Amino acid sequence: MIAHVDEHAFLAATVLLGFGAWWFYTGFRLLRVERRVANTPVAQIGALPLGPAALTGTAHAGESLSAPFSGVQCICAHLGLYRWIRDSRGGGRWAFAGEEWLPFAPSFVLSDATGSITVLPQGADLYVDRNEYFPRDEGEDSTIAGAILEAHGLAEERVKVVEEVLLQDELLYAFGTVAPGAASDAAKTLGRGDSSVAFALCSSGQRGVEGALSRAALARIIGGPLAIASGVAILVALLARPGLPLKTRLAPPALAAPNHVQISSHR
């Protein structure tokens, strides 16, 4: 029994060490992204170069739609879907179960005094109006909402939905990659480009994106070493446990050797 406990503790320590190192590394990556956003001046839409760019303008689409859970009139909505996973101790956690964009292939126009550009928001980090809904608890009966949950296999489960909406004629800050449009070389689109370049849409301006990235980076830079320290503490406790040799403490229990029965024949 002790060997099994040690095996599980050793696995937990290994996970904490790996997770902590990854979080610490991604924290500094987020800091580099935040610095790039902060050091990129806002350009006029009518004079945008190809490549990474920052711009501010008014969002507009030809038609509005009703967000499926809040009912807010918007130009597009992003839904993050989470299911409740129970654990053996009677508690549980929210686990990501999928996402949905409405409309299916959203796009809208961002305009300033110098021109307009088509924005393809899929894949963007959104810092906009956001609300949480619990359809099973709130008795949600919207046809569209129910169809979305059913499509993701969540019709009978406890679900949390994070709904983010972009409003008609809303002033947005956008940071992304400018690329030639499909229609002609003169048309341009803003969307997700290289994975090393941020793609963000924010209703509270450039400072809103910088603040969100800084907070996320700080959480990882602090949380990573804490996870590593916890993993090291578990390993030290295993090594320091009295009365057990190192091999017993860290290695999984050996399988018992089968009994051999010698059969002798008498002539």
Residue pairs with C-beta under 8 A, 6 or more apart in sequence:
2 244
2 248
3 248
3 252
3 253
4 253
6 238
6 241
6 244
6 248
6 249
6 250
7 252
7 253
9 234
9 237
9 238
10 234
10 235
10 238
10 250
12 231
12 234
13 230
13 231
13 232
13 234
13 235
13 238
14 231
15 231
16 227
16 228
16 230
16 231
16 234
17 227
17 228
17 231
17 232
19 227
20 223
20 224
20 225
20 226
20 227
20 228
20 229
20 230
20 231
21 224
21 228
22 224
23 220
23 223
23 224
23 227
24 220
24 221
24 224
24 225
24 228
25 224
26 220
27 216
27 217
27 218
27 219
27 220
27 221
27 223
27 224
28 217
28 221
30 213
30 216
30 217
30 220
31 213
31 214
31 217
31 221
33 198
33 213
34 210
34 213
34 214
34 217
36 52
36 197
36 198
37 54
37 175
37 198
37 200
37 206
37 209
37 210
37 213
38 206
38 210
40 52
40 53
40 54
40 175
41 54
42 54
42 55
42 56
42 173
42 206
43 49
43 53
43 54
43 55
44 55
44 112
44 113
44 114
44 115
45 55
45 57
45 110
45 111
45 112
45 114
45 115
45 116
45 117
46 112
46 114
46 115
47 114
47 115
48 55
48 117
48 178
48 188
49 178
50 178
50 179
50 180
50 188
51 177
51 178
51 193
52 175
52 176
52 177
52 178
52 193
52 197
53 175
53 176
53 177
53 178
53 190
54 173
54 174
54 175
54 206
55 110
55 112
55 117
55 173
55 174
55 190
56 112
56 171
56 172
56 173
56 174
56 205
56 206
57 110
57 111
57 112
57 116
57 117
57 171
57 172
57 174
58 110
58 111
58 112
58 169
58 170
58 171
58 172
59 75
59 108
59 109
59 110
59 119
59 166
59 167
59 168
59 169
59 170
59 171
59 172
60 75
60 108
60 109
60 110
60 111
60 168
60 169
61 75
61 76
61 107
61 108
61 109
61 168
64 73
64 74
64 75
64 168
65 73
65 74
65 75
65 76
65 77
65 102
65 103
66 72
66 73
66 74
67 73
67 74
67 77
67 102
67 163
67 165
68 77
68 79
68 102
68 142
68 144
68 145
68 148
68 163
69 79
69 131
69 133
69 135
69 140
69 142
69 145
69 161
69 163
70 131
70 133
70 163
70 165
72 129
72 165
72 167
73 167
73 168
74 165
74 166
74 167
74 168
75 106
75 108
75 166
75 167
75 168
76 101
76 102
76 103
76 106
76 108
76 121
76 165
76 166
77 101
77 102
77 163
77 164
77 165
77 166
78 99
78 100
78 101
78 102
78 121
78 126
78 163
78 164
78 165
79 99
79 100
79 101
79 102
79 148
79 161
79 162
79 163
79 164
80 96
80 99
80 161
80 162
80 164
81 96
81 97
81 98
81 99
81 100
81 148
81 149
81 152
81 154
81 159
81 160
81 161
82 94
82 95
82 96
82 97
82 159
82 160
82 161
82 162
83 94
83 95
83 97
83 154
83 157
83 158
83 159
84 92
84 93
84 94
84 95
84 157
84 158
84 159
84 160
85 92
85 93
85 94
85 95
86 92
87 93
94 160
97 152
97 153
97 154
97 159
98 152
100 148
100 152
101 121
101 122
105 122
106 120
106 121
106 122
107 118
107 119
107 120
107 121
108 118
108 119
108 121
108 166
109 116
109 117
109 118
109 119
110 116
110 117
110 118
110 119
110 172
110 174
110 190
111 117
117 178
117 188
117 189
117 190
118 181
118 187
118 188
118 189
118 190
119 174
119 176
119 189
119 190
119 191
119 201
120 189
120 190
120 191
120 192
121 166
121 191
121 201
122 191
122 192
123 191
123 192
123 199
124 176
124 191
124 192
124 199
124 200
124 201
125 198
125 199
125 200
125 201
125 209
125 212
126 164
126 166
126 200
126 201
126 202
127 200
127 201
127 202
127 203
127 204
127 208
127 209
127 212
128 164
128 165
128 166
128 167
128 170
128 172
128 201
128 202
128 203
129 164
129 165
129 167
129 203
130 162
130 163
130 164
131 162
131 163
132 160
132 161
132 162
132 163
133 140
133 160
133 161
133 163
134 158
134 159
134 160
134 161
135 145
135 149
135 159
135 161
136 157
136 158
136 159
137 158
140 146
145 161
146 155
149 155
149 159
166 172
166 201
167 203
170 203
171 203
172 201
172 202
172 203
173 200
173 201
173 202
173 203
173 204
173 205
173 206
173 208
173 209
174 190
174 200
174 201
174 202
175 198
175 199
175 200
175 206
175 209
176 190
176 191
176 192
176 193
176 197
176 198
176 199
176 200
177 190
177 191
177 192
177 193
177 194
177 197
177 199
178 188
178 189
178 190
179 188
179 189
179 190
179 191
179 193
180 187
180 188
180 189
181 187
181 188
181 189
182 189
191 199
192 199
193 199
198 209
198 213
200 209
202 208
202 209
202 212
238 249
238 250
239 246
239 249
241 249
